[in-house]
């Protein structure tokens, strides 16, 4: 039995997020954002992405380019505090 294996060109990028938009609402929403003027798409973990990332935050992403030259994100990591951490800290200060 012979299996064909496609070489996956995983690339990483680091930059600042802008223009976060929901393209398709579903069980796993499809999001679009720009990372230093590169168009990016994320479907896997997109709800977590919305909770973690806000415009202007610095992140690192890993993924590959599709045929339309859009970067399809497979993994991401926020550099510094996530959006939900910042909001939680602000809420704690308000309660004091």
N, C-alpha and C positions, 0 to 999 in steps of 0.2 A: 504494500500500500504506500503510495507516494503522496506526500502533502507538499503543496506549494506554500512557501513562506515569503511573505512580502516584507521587505526591509522597511523598518519604521525609522524615520529620521526625527528622533525626538530632539527638540531644541528648547533652550531656556532663554527667557528674557526677564529683564528687571526694569521697572519704570514706574511712572505715576499714572494712576487711573483717571480717566475722564469719560464723559458721555455714556454713563450706564443706562441701558434701555432694555425693557422686556420686549422681545420679538414675538414670543409665542407663549401663552399661558396654557399649561397642562400639568400633569402630575410632576413632571420635571421641566420647569420653564426653560426656554431658550433665551439666554441673555447675550447682549452685544455690548462691548465697551471698547474704549481705545486705551492703549498702553503706549504712551509716547508716540502718538499718531499712527500706530499699527492697529488695524481692525481685528478685534478678537471676539470669539464666540465661546460660550461655556454652557453646557447642558448638564453634565455630570456635576453634582454638588452645587448647582446654581442657587438653591435656596440658602445654603450655608454661605455662599459667596455674597448674597444680598445682605445677610446678617453681619458678615465680617468686614465688608469693604465699602468704602464711601469714596466719592470723587475726591481726588487730591492725595489719596493714600499711596504709599509705595508698596509694591508687591513684586514677587518673583513668580513666574508661570512656567510650566513645562507643557509641551504639546507639539503639534505639527501644523504645517500649512495645508489647507485644502486646495482644490482646483481653482477657486476664486481668489486665491492669495489672502485668505482670512486665516488668522492663527486660531486653531481649535485647541482650547485649553483642556488638558487632562488633569493637571494638578496645579495648585496655587498655594502660596504662603504669604501672609501679610508681614511686612517688616515693621516692627513696633507693635503698638496696641491695636487690636481689632476695633471695629465700630461698636460692637456690642460691649466690649470692655470699657470703652470711653463713656458710653451711655450709662453703664452700671456705676462707674465711678462718679459721674455727675449726679445720678440719682441718690447715691450714698451721701454726697455733700449736701443735697437739698433736705435730707431727712435730719441733719444735725441741727 
